[in-house]
Amino acid sequence: MNRAAARPDGLRGGLYSPHEVIVDPPLTIAALPAWLTEQFGVSFDFSTAVTDIRQAPADRLVICTGDDFETLYPRLFAASGLTRCKLQMMRTAAQPDGWKMGPALAGGLTLRFYSSFHNCPSLPRLQARIAAEMPEYDRWGIHVMASTTAANCITIGDSHEYGLTVDIFNREEIDALILRYLDTFARFPVREIAQRWYGVYAKHPSMPFYTAEPEPGVRVVTGTSGSGMTLSFGLAETLTARDVGPVACR
């Protein structure tokens, strides 16, 4: 890790995990179809909207529509307790050649966000302090993380707004809050923001993923906690093994 990325002033301590892997989503998603075709003989029909499962006759169907709750099995989704989460993201311009950030960084706000930290005995006091001193961060569900891309840009996020209706416009105040907090624990040679966007995913108040079998031979599954890329391969392996048995790469 380039220690210059983490600000030492005011730092009381840190937690390092040697088990994390950073995936660059645009590169990974673009490469997956060819890999799946080579490894498993998967065929893809792009630019095809499936509005009825009879369009895709098969012994087993797995429906993974993300936050699209209306096209297939809308009544099932309406009764599931699922809603949508909108998150705002940013990415810097490329950092200088030779400068590497190393591991992803996250600040203290993250401790209150993920259930992995819920067994920490001091967490309620941290949550109460943030609510009292930084209520705007609770209002927009902000915790701040930064990671590097293959092009040596820094991806920064994020916020969380919940509701079935998603506002297509980003809030400048949210981006400003994210960058303000980022400055308290991280610094980069190039701070210029080159890209801003928002994402939407399915959210459930308690389930890490949602799955159901609305009829024989059909499984519906979606990630529900913002960790879809983290869980996806393990979840796919588990559900496939449950439904059709283990599958090995060729």
C-alpha positions as CSV (number, residue, x, y, z in Angstrom):
1,M,0.0,0.0,0.0
2,N,1.1,3.5,-0.7
3,R,0.9,4.9,2.8
4,A,0.6,8.4,1.4
5,A,-3.1,7.5,0.5
6,A,-4.1,7.3,4.2
7,R,-4.0,10.5,6.2
8,P,-2.0,9.9,9.4
9,D,-3.2,13.1,11.2
10,G,-6.0,12.2,13.6
11,L,-5.7,8.5,12.9
12,R,-6.2,6.4,16.1
13,G,-5.9,2.9,14.5
14,G,-6.9,0.8,11.6
15,L,-8.1,-2.7,10.5
16,Y,-6.4,-4.5,7.7
17,S,-7.9,-7.5,5.8
18,P,-5.6,-9.6,3.6
19,H,-8.6,-11.4,2.1
20,E,-10.2,-8.6,0.0
21,V,-10.2,-8.6,-3.8
22,I,-10.9,-5.5,-5.8
23,V,-12.9,-6.1,-9.0
24,D,-13.1,-3.5,-11.8
25,P,-16.8,-3.9,-12.8
26,P,-16.7,-2.6,-16.4
27,L,-13.7,-4.8,-17.2
28,T,-15.1,-7.9,-15.4
29,I,-18.6,-7.6,-16.8
30,A,-17.3,-7.2,-20.3
31,A,-15.1,-10.2,-20.0
32,L,-17.6,-12.6,-18.3
33,P,-19.7,-13.6,-21.4
34,A,-16.6,-14.9,-23.2
35,W,-15.4,-16.7,-20.1
36,L,-18.7,-18.3,-19.5
37,T,-19.0,-19.4,-23.1
38,E,-15.5,-20.9,-23.0
39,Q,-15.9,-22.6,-19.6
40,F,-19.5,-23.8,-19.7
41,G,-20.7,-23.3,-23.3
42,V,-23.2,-20.6,-22.3
43,S,-24.9,-18.8,-25.2
44,F,-26.1,-15.2,-24.8
45,D,-29.0,-13.4,-26.4
46,F,-28.2,-9.7,-25.9
47,S,-30.7,-6.9,-26.7
48,T,-33.6,-9.2,-25.9
49,A,-36.4,-8.3,-23.4
50,V,-38.0,-11.3,-21.8
51,T,-41.6,-10.4,-20.8
52,D,-42.9,-14.0,-20.5
53,I,-41.1,-17.1,-19.3
54,R,-42.6,-19.0,-22.2
55,Q,-40.2,-17.1,-24.4
56,A,-37.3,-19.1,-22.8
57,P,-38.4,-22.8,-22.6
58,A,-36.0,-24.8,-20.4
59,D,-36.0,-27.4,-17.7
60,R,-34.8,-24.8,-15.2
61,L,-35.1,-21.0,-15.4
62,V,-33.3,-18.6,-13.1
63,I,-34.6,-15.1,-13.2
64,C,-32.1,-12.4,-12.1
65,T,-33.7,-9.1,-12.9
66,G,-32.0,-6.9,-10.2
67,D,-34.3,-4.1,-9.3
68,D,-36.8,-4.8,-12.1
69,F,-39.8,-5.8,-10.0
70,E,-42.5,-5.1,-12.6
71,T,-41.8,-7.2,-15.8
72,L,-41.8,-10.8,-14.5
73,Y,-43.7,-12.0,-11.4
74,P,-44.7,-8.5,-10.2
75,R,-47.1,-9.8,-7.6
76,L,-44.4,-11.9,-6.1
77,F,-42.0,-8.9,-5.8
78,A,-44.8,-6.7,-4.5
79,A,-45.3,-9.1,-1.5
80,S,-41.5,-9.7,-1.0
81,G,-40.7,-6.6,1.1
82,L,-38.1,-5.5,-1.5
83,T,-37.6,-1.8,-2.3
84,R,-34.9,0.1,-4.2
85,C,-31.7,1.8,-3.1
86,K,-30.1,4.6,-5.1
87,L,-26.4,5.3,-4.4
88,Q,-24.2,8.1,-5.8
89,M,-20.7,7.4,-6.9
90,M,-17.7,9.3,-8.3
91,R,-14.4,8.5,-9.9
92,T,-11.2,10.6,-10.1
93,A,-9.1,11.1,-13.2
94,A,-6.1,8.8,-13.5
95,Q,-3.5,9.1,-10.8
96,P,0.2,9.7,-11.9
97,D,2.2,6.8,-13.3
98,G,4.0,4.9,-10.5
99,W,1.6,6.0,-7.8
100,K,-0.5,3.1,-6.5
101,M,-3.2,3.3,-3.8
102,G,-3.0,-0.4,-2.8
103,P,-5.9,-1.8,-0.7
104,A,-9.3,-0.2,-0.7
105,L,-9.8,2.4,2.1
106,A,-12.9,2.9,4.3
107,G,-13.5,5.4,7.1
108,G,-15.2,5.0,10.5
109,L,-18.7,5.7,9.0
110,T,-18.6,2.3,7.5
111,L,-18.5,0.6,10.9
112,R,-22.2,1.6,11.4
113,F,-23.3,0.5,8.0
114,Y,-22.5,-3.2,7.6
115,S,-24.0,-6.0,9.8
116,S,-20.5,-7.6,10.1
117,F,-19.7,-4.9,12.7
118,H,-23.0,-5.2,14.7
119,N,-21.4,-7.4,17.4
120,C,-18.9,-4.6,18.3
121,P,-19.9,-3.5,21.8
122,S,-19.0,0.2,21.2
123,L,-21.0,0.5,18.0
124,P,-24.1,2.0,19.6
125,R,-22.0,4.8,21.1
126,L,-20.4,5.5,17.6
127,Q,-23.9,5.5,16.0
128,A,-25.2,7.9,18.6
129,R,-22.2,10.3,18.2
130,I,-22.5,10.3,14.4
131,A,-26.3,11.0,14.6
132,A,-25.6,13.9,17.0
133,E,-22.6,15.4,15.2
134,M,-23.2,14.5,11.6
135,P,-26.9,14.0,11.1
136,E,-26.7,14.8,7.4
137,Y,-24.6,11.6,6.9
138,D,-27.4,9.6,8.5
139,R,-30.0,11.4,6.5
140,W,-28.5,10.3,3.2
141,G,-27.1,6.9,4.4
142,I,-23.5,8.0,3.6
143,H,-20.4,6.0,4.4
144,V,-17.2,6.6,2.5
145,M,-14.9,4.1,0.7
146,A,-12.3,4.4,-2.0
147,S,-10.7,1.8,-4.3
148,T,-8.6,1.9,-7.4
149,T,-9.4,0.8,-10.9
150,A,-7.2,-0.9,-13.5
151,A,-6.7,2.5,-15.1
152,N,-5.4,3.8,-11.7
153,C,-8.4,6.0,-11.1
154,I,-10.0,6.2,-7.7
155,T,-13.6,5.1,-7.3
156,I,-15.4,6.9,-4.4
157,G,-18.8,6.3,-2.8
158,D,-21.4,6.2,-1.6
159,S,-24.9,7.3,-0.4
160,H,-28.1,5.3,0.1
161,E,-31.6,6.6,-0.7
162,Y,-34.4,4.1,-0.3
163,G,-37.8,3.9,-2.1
164,L,-39.5,2.3,-5.0
165,T,-39.3,5.5,-7.0
166,V,-35.8,6.6,-7.9
167,D,-34.9,10.3,-8.5
168,I,-33.0,10.5,-11.8
169,F,-31.2,13.6,-10.6
170,N,-28.2,13.4,-8.3
171,R,-27.8,15.7,-5.3
172,E,-24.7,17.9,-5.3
173,E,-24.9,18.1,-1.5
174,I,-24.4,14.3,-1.2
175,D,-21.3,14.3,-3.4
176,A,-19.9,17.3,-1.3
177,L,-20.5,15.4,1.9
178,I,-18.8,12.3,0.6
179,L,-15.7,14.2,-0.6
180,R,-15.6,16.2,2.7
181,Y,-15.4,13.0,4.8
182,L,-13.0,11.4,2.3
183,D,-10.6,14.2,3.0
184,T,-10.5,13.3,6.7
185,F,-8.8,9.9,6.1
186,A,-7.5,9.7,2.5
187,R,-5.6,11.9,0.0
188,F,-4.6,11.3,-3.6
189,P,-2.2,13.2,-6.0
190,V,-5.1,13.8,-8.4
191,R,-8.4,14.8,-6.8
192,E,-10.2,15.9,-9.9
193,I,-13.5,14.1,-10.3
194,A,-13.8,12.8,-13.9
195,Q,-17.1,10.8,-13.6
196,R,-20.2,10.9,-11.5
197,W,-23.1,8.5,-11.7
198,Y,-25.7,6.7,-9.6
199,G,-26.6,3.0,-9.3
200,V,-29.8,1.3,-8.2
201,Y,-30.1,-2.1,-6.5
202,A,-32.8,-4.1,-4.7
203,K,-32.9,-3.8,-1.0
204,H,-34.5,-5.8,1.8
205,P,-34.6,-4.8,5.5
206,S,-33.2,-8.1,6.7
207,M,-32.3,-10.6,3.8
208,P,-28.8,-10.6,2.3
209,F,-30.4,-11.9,-0.9
210,Y,-34.0,-12.8,-2.0
211,T,-34.9,-16.0,-3.7
212,A,-38.2,-17.7,-4.4
213,E,-39.7,-20.5,-6.6
214,P,-42.9,-19.0,-8.0
215,E,-43.6,-22.2,-10.0
216,P,-41.9,-25.6,-10.7
217,G,-38.6,-25.2,-12.5
218,V,-38.4,-21.4,-12.0
219,R,-36.2,-19.7,-9.5
220,V,-36.2,-15.9,-8.9
221,V,-33.0,-14.5,-7.2
222,T,-31.6,-11.1,-6.6
223,G,-29.0,-9.6,-4.2
224,T,-30.5,-7.2,-1.7
225,S,-27.8,-5.6,0.4
226,G,-25.5,-3.7,-2.0
227,S,-23.0,-6.6,-2.0
228,G,-24.2,-8.3,-5.2
229,M,-20.7,-8.5,-6.8
230,T,-19.3,-9.8,-3.5
231,L,-22.0,-12.5,-3.1
232,S,-22.8,-13.3,-6.7
233,F,-20.4,-16.1,-7.5
234,G,-20.8,-17.9,-4.2
235,L,-24.6,-17.4,-4.3
236,A,-24.7,-18.8,-7.9
237,E,-22.7,-21.8,-6.9
238,T,-24.9,-22.5,-3.8
239,L,-28.2,-22.2,-5.6
240,T,-27.0,-24.1,-8.7
241,A,-25.8,-27.0,-6.4
242,R,-29.2,-26.9,-4.7
243,D,-31.2,-27.0,-7.9
244,V,-29.2,-29.1,-10.3
245,G,-26.2,-30.4,-8.5
246,P,-22.5,-29.3,-8.5
247,V,-21.1,-27.8,-11.7
248,A,-17.3,-28.0,-12.4
249,C,-15.3,-25.8,-14.8
250,R,-14.0,-27.5,-17.9
